[in-house]
C-alpha cells in the first residue's frame, strides 16, 4: 500500500529543534538576539542593507503601506488573481483597492491594463510573484516611470520616490532570482512569508526588505517599522532590560506583529540549509515537467532566461477541462491518498470582494486561469516513490476523464 502524499508539510529537522530548545533554555523567547540575527541573515541573502522580521507577510505588506503614509483618498493596485492578503491590507489602511486582470495565459497582471489603471490617486502597486515566478520588474519600473507625471506625493518619503511605489507580494518567492538578482532586492519593498507551507518556514512569520534609495535613511526606516510592529513603543523589550533602562514612550498608537526568537531560531536553521531545500524542490519540479510536458496539461515555465523560480508551487492547467472536471480530478487524487490544491480562486469570486462591487465578469482572464487549475504537491518530504505515485496517479485520473 502506497503512503499518503500530503500537500505541503513543513520540513523540520534536528537542527531546527535544537535551535528552538536553545532559545527556550536561554530565558529569552520573544523578539531578541535571534530575531536580530535572522534579520541580518535575511538582508545578506537578499543583498539588501536591512530586513525587518514580523509575524506574517500580511503584516509586512500592511506596515509597508503605513510606512509609506498610504491611506484614505489613495489608491493601490494589485492582481485579481492572488490570495486575499495582497488586497486586504489595502483596505486595512483605508485606501481604495483597484484590481487588474491577468495577462492571457499567465498568472501575472496584464501590464497594459495595469498601466491604464494608474491615476493621480495611485500611490502603490502590489505585484504578486505567484508560485515563486518573479514578475517582469523591468517592465513594472518602466510603467511607473512613464506615469510619474500623474504622481502627487503626500509626504516626504513619497516625494523621495517621486512615482508610484512597487511593494511586492513575494510571499511565495524567497530564493527566486530575476536577471540574476535575488528576490528582496527587486521591488522598492518586498514582503516575504515564512508560513508553515512556505519553502523556508518559521511556523508563522514574514519579513520585508527594501532597496536603498538616495535620500532615504535605512536606519530611520528600520526604526519606523520597529515602532509600528511594537505598539509604537520607543524601546523594545530587550532594550528595556538594560540596567536602569525601564522608561519608554509610546510615540504612536501602533500594532503588535513582531517576530519572536522562537520563530527566528527555526528560520536560522532553515536558512543554513536553504540551498539544499531549493535544490530538492527544483529537482522535483523538473521531474514533474519532464513527465507532463507532452500531456494534456499546460505547465508554468519555472526557469527562463530572465528568471529562476524557487519552485514554491507546481500549478498546472488541465486542457479542455471545466471547473467540474477539475474538481473531479482533485477528488479522485484524494481517493488515491494524494492531496492537491487550487491556486487561486480570483478575488472577485470571494464574498468579501463581491460585497465591495467586484465582479468576476470584469476579470475574464483571471477566471480562465482559475477554472481548470490544479496544484500538485511539491515539497522536500516527497520521496522518489511519492513522485512516481503522484505522476502515475495524475496521468491515470486524466486518462479516465
N, C-alpha and C positions, 0 to 999 in steps of 0.2 A: 504494500500500500504506500503510495507516494505521500510525502508530508504536505501539509497545507502551506501555501505561499501567502504570507502577509503582504500588504501593500507597501508599507514604509515603516518598518520598525527601526528604532534608534540603534546605532552601532556604538555600544558602550562596552569598553574593555577594562582590564585591571588597572590600567594607568588612570583612567577617569575615576574609578572607585578609590584608588589610593590618594589621588588629589583631593577628593571630597573629604575623605577621612582626615587628611592632614589639616584641612580648613576647620572641620568640626573640632579637632583637638586643639587648634590654635586659640580658641576662645573668641575669635573674630569671624563672624559668619555673614554680616551684611556688607555693604559697599566698603571696600578697604584695599589692602595692598594687592590682592589677587585681581580685583577688578581693574585697578590702575595698570597692572602688568598686562592684562588681557587687552586693554585699550592700546597700549604701546605696541603690542604684537600685531594687533589688527591694523593699525596705521602703517606699520612696516610692511605688512603683507600687501596692503593696497597702495603703497607708495604715496601716502599722504602724510601731512605733518601731524594731524590729530585724528583721533577717533573717540566717540562717546558711546559707551555701552549702556543700554537701557533694558527694560523688561520685555520689549517686543519691537518688531518693525513698525507696528502701528503707532507706538509711542514715538519712535524715531521720526516718522512722517509728520505726526501731529506737532511735535515740538519744533520741527524744522519750519513748518508753516508759521508757528508762533514767533520763532526767532526772526523770520523774515517780515514779521508785522502784518501778515495777511489776515484779513477778517471781513466783517460786513462791508458790502459795497464792492468787494473784489471778486474776480472770477478765477477759478482754477480748472484746468482741462486735464482729463485723463481718459483712458480707454474704456469703451463699453464692455470689453472682453477682459475681465480681471476679477479678482476676489474683492469683496466689499471694502477691505481695509484701504485700498487705493483711493476710494471715493468717500468713505465715511469720515475720514479725517478732514476733508474739505468742509463738510457740514459741521463738524465739531468746532471749527474756528469761526463759523458763521459766514463763510464765503459762499458764493454761488457755484454750484457744480455744473460743469459742462462736459458731456461725454462725446467721444468721437468714435465712429465706426472703424473697424479694422480694414486693412488693405486686403483685397480679394486673395484668398489662398494663403494668408499669413495670420499669425496671432498678434501682430503689432498694429498700432494705429496707422490709419491711412494718412500719410504725411501731407498730401494735398488738402485733405479735409481738415487736418489739424491746423495748417497754416490759415485756412479760410476761417477757422473758428476763433482765432485770436482777435480780440477787440481792445479798446482803450482801457477796459477794466481788467484784462487778463494780467495776473501777477505771477503765475507759476504754471508749469506743465509737469504732470507726473507720468513720465513714460514707464512702461512696465516690461521688465525683462523676463517674459514668461518662459518657464522651463529652463531658465539659465541661458537663453539665447539673447545676447545683447541687442538692443535697438540700434538703429542707424544713427549714432550720436553725431557724426559729421553732418548729416542732413538736419538733425534737430538744431544744432548750433547755427547752421545756415538759415533756417527758418526764423529763429528768434532774432538773429542779426538783421534779417530783412525787415522784420516787423518792429524794430526798436523805435521807429518814429511814432508808433502808437503808444509806447510805454510811458506811463506817468507815475514816477516813484512817489511813495507817500512817507518814506523815512530815509535816513542816511544810508542804511545798508542796501536798500533797493536802489538808491541813487548810485551807489558804487558799481552795481551790476549794470545799470542803465538799460536793461532789457528784461524780458520775461525770464524767470529763473527756472532751470531744469532741476527738478527734485525727483530722482529716480527711485521707483519702487523696484528695488533689486532684491526682494525677499528671496527669490529663487537663485540669485546669481553669484553668490560668494565663490570666487575661484575662476569665474569666466574671464575671458580676455577679448578685447576689441582692438584690432591693429596692434596686437602685442602688448597693449596696456591693460592692467588689471581693473576689473570692476571695483568701484570705490574711488577711482581717480578719473572717471569718465564724465559723469554729470557734475553740475555745480555742487549738488549734495546727493549722496547715495545712501539709501536706507536698506539695511540687511535684516533678515530674520534668522534666528538661531533656534526656532521652534523644534519640537521633538522630531518632526518629519523631515527637517532640512538636512542638507549634506553635512554641515557642521552644526552640532546642537549644543545648547546649554540647558536643555529641558524646555524652558521658555527663554526668551531673550531676543535682543536685537542690537543694532549699532548704526551709527550714522558717521560718515566721513564726508569731507568736502575738499574741493580743490583750493589751493592757495591762490588768492586774488589780490593784486596790488590794492592797497587801501583798506584791506580787511585784516584786523589783528586776530590771528588764530587763537591766541591765549584768551583774549576777551570773548571770542565766540564760544570757546570751550566753557568758559565761566558762565555764560548765559544759559547754555544747556544744563549745566550743573544746577543753577538756580531753579530752572523750570522743572527739573526732574526731582527736586528735593524740597518741595513746598515753598520755594523762594527763600530758603534759609541761607544765611550768609556763610555758615560753616557747616561742613558735613560732620557726621558722627565721629569719624576718625580724627578730624582736626580738633574737635571738642575734647578729646581725651588727653591732649597735651596739658602739661602742668598749668593749672590756673586759667585754662582757656575755655571755660564753660560758656562764656557770654556769646550771644549771637543775635542776629536781627532777622526779621522776615521782610524782605525788600519788595516782594510782590506775592499776591495770593496765587500760588502756582499749583503744581501737580506732584504726584508721588509715583514715579515709574523708573526708579533706579535699578541697576543690576546688582545682585549680591555676590559675595565672594564664593559662595557655594556654586552658583551658576558659572562664574568665571573659571573656577577650578576645573569644571567639566570642559569648558571651551578651550582652556590652555592645553589640556591633554589631547583634545580633538585636533587642535592646530598643529601640535607636534607631529601628528601622523596624517595630516590632511593631504599631502601629496599622494600618499598611498591610497587614501579614500578616493581621490579624484581618478587615479589610475584605474582602480577597480570599477568605478561607475562608468568610465569611458569604455572599458573593455566590454562590459555588459551591453551598453548601448550599441557598440559595434557589432556584437553578436546578434542582437535583435535586427539591426539594419541589414546585415548580410543575409539573414534568413527571410526577411519580409519584403525586401525591396522589389521583388518581382511578383509579389502577391496582389491581393485586392485591397490594399491599403495605401494611403498617402502618408508619407513619413516627413517628420520635421528634420531639416538639414542641421546637424549639430556642429559640423566642422566646415567652415568655408574659408576662403582666402581672407576675409575681413575679420572673422571672429572664431573663437573656440569656446564652446559651451562647457559648463561644469557638469552637464548631464543630470540635472536635478530631477526631471520628469521625462517619461517617454510617451508623449501623446501621439496617437495615430488616428487617421480618419478613415472610416470604412466606406469604400467606393460603392455607389449605388445602394446605399442603405438609408433608411429613415430613422427617426428617433425611436420608434417602437422596436425596430430590428436591432438598433444599437443597445437598447435596454435588455433585449432578449440575450444578446451576446454576454452582457455583464452578468445576467442571472445564470447562464449556462457555464460561464467560467467559475462562478461562485459554487455551483453544484460540483465542480471538479476540484474544489478546495483552493481556488486561485482568486485572490482579491484584486479587483481593478477599480478604476475611478473615472470621473469625468472632470476635466479642467478646461473651461469653467462654464457654468450657466451664466450667460451675459447679464450684467447688472439690470438692464431694463426689463428682464423677466422676473425679477425679485420684487416682493411686495414693498419693501422699503423704498425702492426707486420708482416703481409704478405709482405709488402714492404721491410721489413728487413730480408726476407728469411725464415720466419717461415711458416710451413705448417701444417694444422690440421691432415694430414695423418700421421704425425710423433707423434701424441698425441691421439691415438685411444681411450684410456680410458677417457680422458677429453671429447671427443665427445660423448661417451656413457653416461656419467653422464649428459651432457647438453641436448641431443636431445629429451628427454622426461621429463625434469624437469619443474615443475611449483611451484611457491612460493605463498602460501596462506597469506592473510592479518593477521598480528599478531601485535597488539598494544593495549595500555591501554584504548583507546577510544571505544573498542568493548564492546557492552552490551551483556548480555546473549542471547537476541533475535538475535543480529547480529551473534553471534557464531552459533546459531542454523540455521540461514539463510545460512551462509557460508557452513555449513556441509550438509544440506539438498540439497542445490543447486548443490554443488560439486558432491554428490552421484548421483543425477538425471542426471546431464550432463554426468558423466562417464557411467551410465547405458545406455544412449542414443547413445553412440559411436558405 
